[in-house]
Amino acid sequence: MSSEGAHILVVDDEPRLRGLLSRYLTEQGFRVTMAESAAQARDKLRFMDFDLMVLDVMMPGESGLELTGGLRGERAPDMPILLLTARDAPEDIIAGFEAGADDYLGKPFDPRVLLARIRAMLRRAQPPVLPAGPLQLGGKMFDASRAELVGPNSRVRLTGAELALLMALAARPHEILSREALAAALGLDDVNERAIDVQVTRLRRKIEPDPREPRFLHTVRGKGYTLKPGP
């Protein structure tokens, strides 16, 4: 997805920050809609389509983590979500990824860094074409154009991060990809091994018959991960 004209939902309970983000992102060519709470964000998601959400974690009532987890199972399973928070310890970052976020930025932040993250996430949101045709994962087929796993009686949506991860692995089946390579595919500046492992775990829940005994997405101890597609 091109960043030009992308529609961004900014959710934060601080009026000053909402105003600053609205002005800055609008100046960069984005359409911006604001919400001051998770409840208000849900209302806007019912009636409008968004290309990406910038979401504060610490809000009164429903937190950003809770909203992220809820949306992944409801209206926005694949919309990129960037979490903002003053709590950026490793365990907080991991909690964000486990909830289903695509990226995480600690407060205070340089607006230019936020802009770079947003543009990277929007680029990842557009599925590239798989080099070798459809990908079979047991009883499911991976449909890259729809970012879906299609089974006999089901369709499973992938988040932007899950899609980028699967694309990177599917482009080089049976090869071992390091965590550094996967971090690059996810657009992460730093290689946080636990963050990569969390995204792999989330992807396994969608592609594996039993995520505890992977058939397709294998861990290679000390080296990384490899995808072995098949019936």
C-alpha positions, 0 to 999 in steps of 0.5 A: 500500500502506498503511503500517499493518501492512506487513512490513519486512525490515531487513538490517544487520550491526550488531547495535545498529542492527538493534535500534534499527530493530526497536524504532522501526519496531515502535513505528510499527506495522510488522511487522519481521524482521531479517537480519544478512547478505545470505545470511540475507536470502535465506533469509528471502525464500524463506519469507516475503513482505515489503512493503519492505526496508531494506538496508545497503550495506557488509556482509561477504560479499555487499554490499547493492548485490550483493544488490539487483541479484540480487533484481531478477532473482530473487525480488523484482523489484518489492519496494521497497528502501531502501539505508542507507550511510555512503557517500553521495557522488553516485557512491555514490547513483547506484550504488545506483539503478543496482543497482535501489534505490528510495531511498537514505539516508546514515548517520547518519540521523534515524529520522523521515526514515527513517520518512517515506521508508518511508511514501512508498515504500509509498504508491508501491508501490500502483499508481494507476489509469491515467486512459485505459485500457490502455497499448500499448507496441509488442508489450507492454501495460502492466497497471497492476493487476499492475505488469507489461508483458505481451507475447505470450509474456512478463510483465515485472515493474516495480520500485516506482520504475519503476512510479511513473515509468511511471505519471507519464509515462502519465498525461500522454502526449505531454507533456514532464515535467521532472525535477522533476516526475518526482522528485516522482512518485518521492518524492525530496526532492532533484532528482538529475538523474543519479538520474532518468536512471538510472531512465529508463534502467532503464525503457527496458530493459523497454519499448523494443525497443532502449533505445539508440533509444527509440521510446516514452520520449523525452528532450527536451534541457534539458526532461525526458522524454515518453512516446509510446505506440503500436503 
